């Protein structure tokens, strides 16, 4: 019979199975082992198996520190394999810490508690954190409340984190440092905001500057100092008065305890320049100021720091209408203005720029009384008249009925073009309505009877009128003629000397010869034009209408003869 002193093959196999079976139970478990030796950078650990295992010393040290381990210490290790190719146990201190850490982290995550960890590495999109053995991912956006340029001072330091997500099967843990900071800050804000009151004056530090204002740290809670509350004077950008890091004295204007928002002011600590503004700036007072801002509807003029008035575009110039204010004044320009209206309650002052200057319409009236002859350029031609540029940058209007004698207003308008220099006489001036009436035909010979200029039988001619003219000069192109002895002078083109070609010869006329012609209009120089041909055609039409047509049996010669005889008898 076999004994234990002399085991049989079966006994040996049973013992081996029993031993291996127990060893298989070790794999994948965390067990307690004893350090039996330290060899170079390895620790030899006995966990009760056939052979010992070796674990690197670095696995027993915290990140950035040395391992504090000696022979005889009991440590927890993870059994990966009972025996490797060399017959040694495969042990891991990291895996032991990791498994224990996961158990603890799952408990803390389920309860919503914070955990302590150490940032020890940088990866794409963030950083790695050691949570007592378990490695977590810290996204870059979760490092701090505000973007952090240099994370180095935060590395290798134990600090609290909040677990956002964890998956043990995949070995993923996502943590946030920002959530902890925001929670701490909210607690501080809640406590600090209870100690503040509206109207309180407090010191703060400028933390950030934007286009609309500055954020001021009041010792754990931020308040907004809006740009309109920086000063009573105009401030285009907060950076004109503040720099990041400045210590400023502010007054708490409003506190919203629900949203924990605080509105601050600096100008409230200064005296209000609008107090007594109505007495300082009476209506009609002429003042000097500086243009601070230009808009489409006007320009703002600073009368003193904190008090600005608006010069509306309609009050900027006597003569320049419908132009952008920027074409009249420029920013920072010193100007003279007149106070038009003051509203202290609404903090508004209406100013006039043109009122500080002489009214050019009144100046023109003083220098050019009615009847004065003036000269100017045709600025514009409208359907009812011409606008003439005059001295003092004012315009006068010549109504179409006052352009020329003897022709319609429409025909008279066609005689002149924009840019042409013309002469006229002042007919009427209305400074209050900014209106000057001019006349051009009143300067012509043969115009309205004014003294010797209107004398003579043919002093006044009208279109389509038949007049007796006297030949002044015979030219190849026609005849220079005059109405009566001292009337208007004009020209008859050779083609207008008669209907027949034989009649269209200027040489058949002599200087001093008189004959009848029809006034056909005015040329560009305002001189009348005449035509014998037009008169003949008109007489023929009249004779036909009066004495009958050729169908009546009378010849055209008979009809014309009767017409000429009637005209001679009339003369």
Secondary structure, DSSP 8 states (H G I E B T S, - for coil): ---STT--HHHHHHHHHHHHHHHHTTTT-EEEEEEEEEETTEEEEE-SSSS-EEEEGGGGS-TTS-----TT-EEEEEEEES--TTS-BEEEHHHHHHHHHHHHHHHHHHHT-EEEEEEEEEETTEEEEEETTEEEEEEGGGS-SS--S--GGGTT-EEEEEEEEEETTTTEEEEESHHHHHHHHHHHHHHHHTT--TT-EEEEEEEEE-SSEEEEE-SSSEEEEEGGGT-SS--S-GGGT--TT-EEEEEEEEEETTTTEEEEESGGGS--TTTTHHHHS-TT-EEEEEEEEEETTEEEEEEETTEEEEEEGGGS-SS--S--GGGT--TT-EEEEEEEEEETTTTEEEEESGGGS--HHHHHHHHS-TT-EEEEEEEEE-SSEEEEEETTTEEEEEEGGGS-SSS-HHHHHTT--TT-EEEEEEEEEEGGGTEEEEESGGGSTTSS--GGGG-STTS---TT-EEEEEEEEE-SSEEEEEETTTS-EEEEEGGGS-SSGGG--GGG--TT-EEEEEEEEE-TTS-EEEEHHHHHHHHHHHHHHHH--GGGS--HHHHHHHHHHHHHHH-
